[in-house]
Amino acid sequence: MDGTRHETSLVWPGLRGSYDAVGDIAYALMRVVIGYILFMHGWGKIHMGVATVAANIMAKNGLQPSLVFAYAATALETVGAVCIILGVFTRFFAAAIAVEMGIALLFVHAAKGFAAAQGGFEYVLLIGIVMFVVAIRGGGRYSVDRMIGREL
């Protein structure tokens, strides 16, 4: 390897402008959809009650202190998800959610195999990797972080 970067050429080079034009919009859409999915999981935890989440999920999977883990997961999946959607403090919340998904993978889902339908790690792996990429890339062009000109 000579250290130079080579891009692939498009079969239809005329599409380059279209791809470039929608790239930032597609990234924002991905951020919003993932944020919404996370928010709905957090909303479920709120309706279940944090004490129930602590007892039925965290403690049963060996996550102690279970109430702290329950509050952290609920906060990240609600407040953090809204921040991901809006693109505010994006890197911080994306990194925190990636860590949360890593903990969920290791302590809750890994023993159940891959398939999410059987309680496996498929879903948390996907969300965790997407949040890792968002933490590296930041909010992007269509974010509050970009509007204010500051991010972590």
C-alpha positions as CSV (number, residue, x, y, z in Angstrom):
1,M,0.0,0.0,0.0
2,D,1.3,3.4,-0.9
3,G,-0.9,5.3,1.5
4,T,-2.9,7.0,-1.3
5,R,-6.6,6.9,-1.2
6,H,-8.4,5.6,-4.3
7,E,-12.1,6.1,-4.8
8,T,-14.2,3.8,-6.9
9,S,-15.7,5.1,-10.1
10,L,-19.4,5.2,-10.6
11,V,-20.9,3.1,-13.4
12,W,-23.1,6.1,-14.1
13,P,-20.8,9.1,-13.3
14,G,-23.8,11.5,-13.8
15,L,-25.2,10.2,-10.5
16,R,-22.3,11.7,-8.4
17,G,-24.1,15.1,-8.1
18,S,-27.3,13.4,-6.8
19,Y,-25.4,11.3,-4.3
20,D,-23.5,14.3,-3.1
21,A,-26.7,16.4,-2.8
22,V,-28.6,13.9,-0.7
23,G,-25.7,12.5,1.5
24,D,-26.2,15.0,4.3
25,I,-30.0,14.6,4.2
26,A,-29.7,10.8,4.3
27,Y,-27.3,11.1,7.3
28,A,-29.8,13.3,9.1
29,L,-32.7,11.0,8.3
30,M,-30.7,8.0,9.7
31,R,-30.0,10.0,12.9
32,V,-33.7,10.9,13.3
33,V,-35.0,7.4,12.7
34,I,-32.5,5.8,15.1
35,G,-33.2,8.5,17.6
36,Y,-37.0,7.8,17.3
37,I,-36.5,4.0,17.7
38,L,-34.4,4.6,20.8
39,F,-37.0,7.1,22.2
40,M,-39.8,4.6,21.8
41,H,-37.7,2.1,23.8
42,G,-37.1,4.7,26.5
43,W,-40.8,5.7,26.5
44,G,-41.6,2.0,27.2
45,K,-39.3,2.1,30.2
46,I,-41.0,5.2,31.5
47,H,-44.4,3.6,31.2
48,M,-43.1,0.4,32.8
49,G,-41.6,2.4,35.7
50,V,-37.9,2.8,36.5
51,A,-38.3,0.5,39.6
52,T,-39.8,-2.2,37.4
53,V,-37.0,-1.8,34.8
54,A,-34.5,-2.0,37.7
55,A,-36.0,-5.2,39.1
56,N,-37.0,-7.1,36.0
57,I,-34.2,-6.2,33.6
58,M,-31.2,-4.8,35.4
59,A,-31.0,-6.8,38.6
60,K,-32.0,-10.1,36.8
61,N,-29.0,-9.6,34.5
62,G,-26.6,-8.8,37.2
63,L,-26.4,-5.0,36.6
64,Q,-25.9,-3.4,40.0
65,P,-26.8,-1.0,41.3
66,S,-29.9,-1.8,39.3
67,L,-31.7,1.4,39.9
68,V,-28.8,3.5,38.7
69,F,-28.6,1.4,35.5
70,A,-32.4,1.7,35.0
71,Y,-32.3,5.5,35.4
72,A,-29.3,5.8,33.1
73,A,-30.9,3.6,30.4
74,T,-34.2,5.4,30.6
75,A,-32.5,8.8,30.4
76,L,-30.3,7.9,27.5
77,E,-33.2,6.3,25.6
78,T,-35.4,9.4,26.1
79,V,-33.4,12.6,26.6
80,G,-30.4,11.2,24.7
81,A,-32.6,10.0,21.9
82,V,-34.2,13.5,21.5
83,C,-30.7,15.0,21.5
84,I,-29.7,12.6,18.7
85,I,-32.8,13.5,16.8
86,L,-32.1,17.2,17.1
87,G,-28.4,16.8,16.7
88,V,-27.5,18.6,20.0
89,F,-24.6,17.3,22.1
90,T,-24.7,14.6,19.5
91,R,-21.2,13.1,20.0
92,F,-21.7,12.8,23.8
93,F,-25.1,11.1,23.6
94,A,-24.2,8.9,20.7
95,A,-21.0,7.7,22.6
96,A,-23.0,7.1,25.8
97,I,-25.7,5.2,23.9
98,A,-23.0,3.1,22.2
99,V,-21.6,2.2,25.6
100,E,-25.1,1.4,26.9
101,M,-25.7,-0.9,23.9
102,G,-22.4,-2.6,24.5
103,I,-23.3,-3.3,28.1
104,A,-26.8,-4.6,27.0
105,L,-25.1,-6.8,24.4
106,L,-22.6,-8.3,26.9
107,F,-24.9,-8.6,30.0
108,V,-28.4,-9.2,28.5
109,H,-28.3,-10.4,24.9
110,A,-25.1,-12.3,24.1
111,A,-26.0,-15.5,25.8
112,K,-29.3,-15.6,23.7
113,G,-27.5,-15.7,20.4
114,F,-27.8,-13.4,17.4
115,A,-31.5,-13.2,16.5
116,A,-33.4,-10.4,18.1
117,A,-36.6,-12.4,17.9
118,Q,-35.1,-14.8,20.4
119,G,-33.7,-12.0,22.6
120,G,-30.3,-12.0,20.9
121,F,-27.9,-9.2,20.3
122,E,-28.8,-8.3,16.7
123,Y,-30.7,-5.1,17.6
124,V,-28.3,-3.8,20.2
125,L,-25.3,-4.5,17.9
126,L,-26.9,-2.5,15.1
127,I,-27.9,0.4,17.3
128,G,-24.5,0.4,19.1
129,I,-22.5,0.5,15.8
130,V,-24.7,3.2,14.4
131,M,-24.3,5.3,17.5
132,F,-20.5,4.7,17.4
133,V,-20.4,6.1,13.9
134,V,-22.6,9.0,14.9
135,A,-20.2,9.7,17.8
136,I,-17.3,9.8,15.4
137,R,-19.0,11.9,12.7
138,G,-21.1,14.2,14.9
139,G,-24.4,15.8,14.2
140,G,-23.7,16.6,10.6
141,R,-24.9,19.4,8.4
142,Y,-28.5,19.4,9.6
143,S,-28.1,19.5,13.4
144,V,-28.3,22.0,16.3
145,D,-24.6,21.4,16.9
146,R,-23.9,22.7,13.4
147,M,-26.3,25.7,13.8
148,I,-24.6,26.9,17.0
149,G,-21.1,26.1,15.5
150,R,-20.0,24.0,18.6
151,E,-19.8,20.3,19.4
152,L,-17.9,18.1,21.8
